Amino acid sequence: MLDFFAIFSKGGIVLWCFQGAGVTESFGGPVNALIRSVILQERSGNNSFTHNALSLKYKLDNEFELVFVVGFQKILTLTYVDKFIDDVQLHFRDRYKNELEQRGALKFLLNNFEFGDDFHILLREAEGSSKAKAPVSMRTFNESQKSQKTVKSMIETKDGDKSKEQVGKKSKNAKKEGEKSGGDQAKAAAQTASKKAVETGNGGLTQEEIIERNRAKFFSKQLGGAKPEKSSKSPKPQKPKGKMNRVWDMGGKRIAELDYSGTNGDNSSDAQNQDPDATAEPLIQVDSMKGDLRGVDYESSDDDDDEDEEVQEEDRVVVANTNKKGGKKGGFGGMFGMLKGLVGSKNLTQEDMEPVLDKMRDHLIAKNVAAEIASQLCNSVAKKLEGKVMGTFTTVASTVKQALQDSLVQILQPKRRVDILRDVLEARSQRKPFVITFCGVNGVGKSTNLAKISYWLIENGFTVLIAACDTFRAGAVEQLRTHQRRLNSLHPPEKHGGQPTVQLFEKGYGKDAAGIAMEAIAFARNQGFDVVLIDTAGRMQDNAPLMTALAKLIAVNTPDLVLFVGEALVGNEAVDQLVKFNQALADHSKTDKPRLIDGIVLTKFDTIDDKVGAAISMTYITGQPIVFVGTGQTYSDLRSLNARAVVSALMKA
Amino acid sequence: MENEKIHVDLEDFSEEQFMESFMREIQSEEAVFILGILVALALVILTVVFFGNFWGSSKARNAVLLLGLCDSGKTLLFTRLLLGKFVRTQTSITENSTTYKSKNDRGSSWTLIDVPGHESLRVQIVEKYKAVARAIVFVVDSSIFQKDVRDVAEFLYSILTDNVVAKNAPTLVVACNKQDISMAKSAKLIQQQLEKELNTLRMTRSAALSSQDGAVGGSVYLGKKGKDFEFSQLPNRVEFIECSALGSKGEDGDADIHALENCLAKI
C-alpha cells in the first residue's frame, strides 16, 4: 500500500529505498519538495506533508543524522504509518549501530545497507495489526450499565424540573431500549459527572440552597453599601446647570485664514514648477543611495536597558509559573543527568528541552513574534534536536539556544535571489518596464516607502513612473504628486538628458484601479520608462470586495514583483493579514499558478528597538524574503535586511 | 659546587635589588657558562617558533569546498570522487566532509567538503569553512545554465567578494557538470556568460562603495576597473572544466571526472 520508503542521510546520500509495486515515478521529486518546504523552513512541528497526490510522513533521527520518509496515496488513510516509521527507525538503528557510529561521511558510502527483508517483515506486521481490530459492536440495552441502575439513583436533587425530567427520562428510556444505548450511556455519564462536579464544588449543597446563600450575601452587601449610594445620589441634582456655550478658537471669525485652497494641491499645471519649498530640502544628500542598499544597522543604546528590565520582570513572572511545573522532576536524577551532560554523552530528550523551550518561546513572544509562530518554531527546533548527542561541556540551554539561533537565521535568509537592480536591468534590456505593486492594510507606509524606493531607483539611473491606483483615499494622488515634485527637484531633468526622472500617472479619484494600472503600464512601455511603481489603496484583510479588487488588479496586470507592505509594530495580526492576503490572491486568480506575494517591505523599523519579531512572523508565514526595510520618513531611510543583526537583536536578553 | 652556591644566593636576594645582584652574578660567572645558557634559550625559542609554524600550517587551509546551486550534482560528485560508485541523492540538509587522498605523486590528502546548495543553508556553512578553503570547486549545472545564469553569477559573486576568500585567494575550479545531457553548454560558453554577468553585477553592487564607508560584506572589487571583467584578472587561479558525475552510461558506468581529478591533483 505504500508508494515508497526512503532512508537517507542528512547530507543527501540515500542509504536504502523501497518503491512499491506499480509505482513508476521516482520519489526524488516529492522528497525534495518535502525537504525544501518543511525541514528547511522549520515547519517540522507536524510530521506530515502533502505533495500533489502523495501524502508524505517523515521522521528525523538526529543522533545519526538520518531521515526516514514514507509516501503513500493521499486518498488512502493508513493508520499504521506513524507507528510503522517508529518501528523501522528503531530496527534500522539497532541493526546498523556499529556502522552508523563511525565518523565522517564515508560511513554512508562504504556500507551496504541491506534492509529489504527486515522492512518487509515490519511492513507485514504493521498491516496485519491494522486489520486485526474488528469493528466494535454496540451493546444492547440489557448489557449496558444503565439497565443495572435504579431510576431513583439517577434522580438529580433539583426540585420542580426534576420531576419533569424524570418523566421525560423514563419515556426516553422506554423508547430507546433497542436503540442506541451507547448514546444514552454517554449522556447519562456526562450528567452524572456534572452532578458530581456540582456536588464537590459546593460541599454537598443543593442548587437552591446555593442560590439562597448568594442572595443573602447580596442583601447584606446592599445594606452595608446603602449609605455611599445615598450620598452619591445627592450631588446629582446639582449638576445640570444651564448649558454654556462652547467657545471655539477660530470660531468662524477669521474665515480668510481657514481657506486653504490655492496654496497646495490641485493645480495640474504645476507639474513643471519647482516649489521654493522643494529646493530647501534639508538633510538629503543626492547620490547617497547609489548601488545596493545598506543593511539595517543595529545599535543597542543604554536607554533601552530600563525597558529591558521591565520586560525581563514580566518574563520572569511568566517563567516562574512554567518552572513550577517543571520543577517537580529532577532532584537527584537531575543532578546525575547534569553530570552526565557535562561529560558529553547525553542524548537530548523532550523533557530536557521542554523548560528551555518554554522559556525561549516566551522570550520570542516578548520580542513581538506572533504567538503561534513562536510555538511552531520551538516545536520544530525540538524535533530537530531530539535524540542528538550533546558535545562536551555544553548545557541543554546552550544547545537549544544555538539551534534556535541557527533556525532563525535560516528563516530570514532569502530563498531566492533578491536583486532588484539586476532584474530591472534585465527588463530594460527586453524593452519592457519592471512593474512593482505595493499592497497592504491601511496606514502601514505604502506611499512613503514607494517614494523612498523610487528615490533609490533614480539614484541608480533608472526612470520611474508612479501609477496612482489609490483612487479612494482623499489626498492620495496629491501626496504622490508632492513626492514626484520633490524627487524631480532633487534630480532635475536637465542632468538626466532632458527627460524627467519621475512621472506620475493618475486618473483622479473613484475610477477602477486595475484599469488605471493597465493604462499606466502601457504608457510606460510607450514612453520607455524603466520601472512602474503601482500604489494601491490600503485595505483590511477581512474586506472581501476590496480584496477581490486587489486580486483582480494583480491577476490582470501580472506585475513582476508583488510587495506586501507590513509595519514592524504589528504583532499577531501579521499572521492574519498575510494569510488572508495570500488567500485572496490565490482564490481570485484564474490561472492554476496564481501570483502570490513575492516579497515583504518591513516599515517603521526605527520605532521598534529590539522587538524585531515581526520580521520573523512575516517571513515564516509566506516563505518570501524581506526585500526592503523602512527606517524613517526621509528618502534615504531605506535599508536591506541584515539577517544576523536582526537575529542577534531577537536573541538578546 | 658552584651551582649550589647560586641557588643559595638566589634565595637570599629577596631583600636586595634582584636585577643588580643578578647582573653581578652573571658577570662573575665564566663566559662558557653564559654561552651555554644563551644557546639553550635560543634553541628553545627556535623550537617553539618551529612548532608554532607547523601547528599553524596544519590548521591552515587544507579543505576543498564543493559549492553550487541546488541540484547541480555536488553530492553525487562527492561520492564519485571518493569511491567511484553511484548513489541516489536527495537535497542535502547538512554538509558532508571527509579526507580525500589526491591522485598525485605526493599522495597528499586534504578535506573534501560538500556544502548544501540550498539558499537558506549555504551562507552559514560557507561562513564556517571559508577560512580553511584551499580550493573551491564551483559546480554548475550545464544543462539549465541559461535559465539560472543570474543565480549562479550571484552566488559566485558573493563568494569571490567575500573578504576572507579574497584575501586567501584559493584556486577556483568551475566544474560544468551534467555534460551527459545533450543540451549541456560547453565550458567556454559558460565562462563567457559568467564573465558578462559578473561584469554587470560588479557595476550594480559595488557602485555603493564610493559613497558609503563600512559597508558590510564584499568591499572587494572584482577584476580591473575600466575594463570588462575576465576571470584572468582575478588573483586566484581559475580553471573551467567539463565533467559528468552521472557518466555516459548512467548508474552502472564510471563518471567522466578525469579532468576534475587531474585538477584536484594539482592543488
Interface residues (C-beta under 8 A of the other chain):
Chain A: A6 F8 S9 K10 G11 G12 I13 V14 C17 G28 V31 N32 I35 R36 I39 L40 Q41 E65 V67 G104 A105 L106 L109 L110 D287 S288 K290 G291 D292 R294 G295 D406 V409 Q410 I411 Q413 P414 K415 R416 R417 D419 L421 R422 L425 E426 N460 N642
Chain B: T75 F78 T79 L82 L83 K85 V87 R88 T89 Q90 T91 S92 I93 T94 E95 N96 S97 T98 T99 D114 P116 H118 E119 S120 L121 V123 Q124 R150 D151 E154 T200 L201 T204 R205 S206 A207 A208 L209 S210 S211 Q212 A215 V216
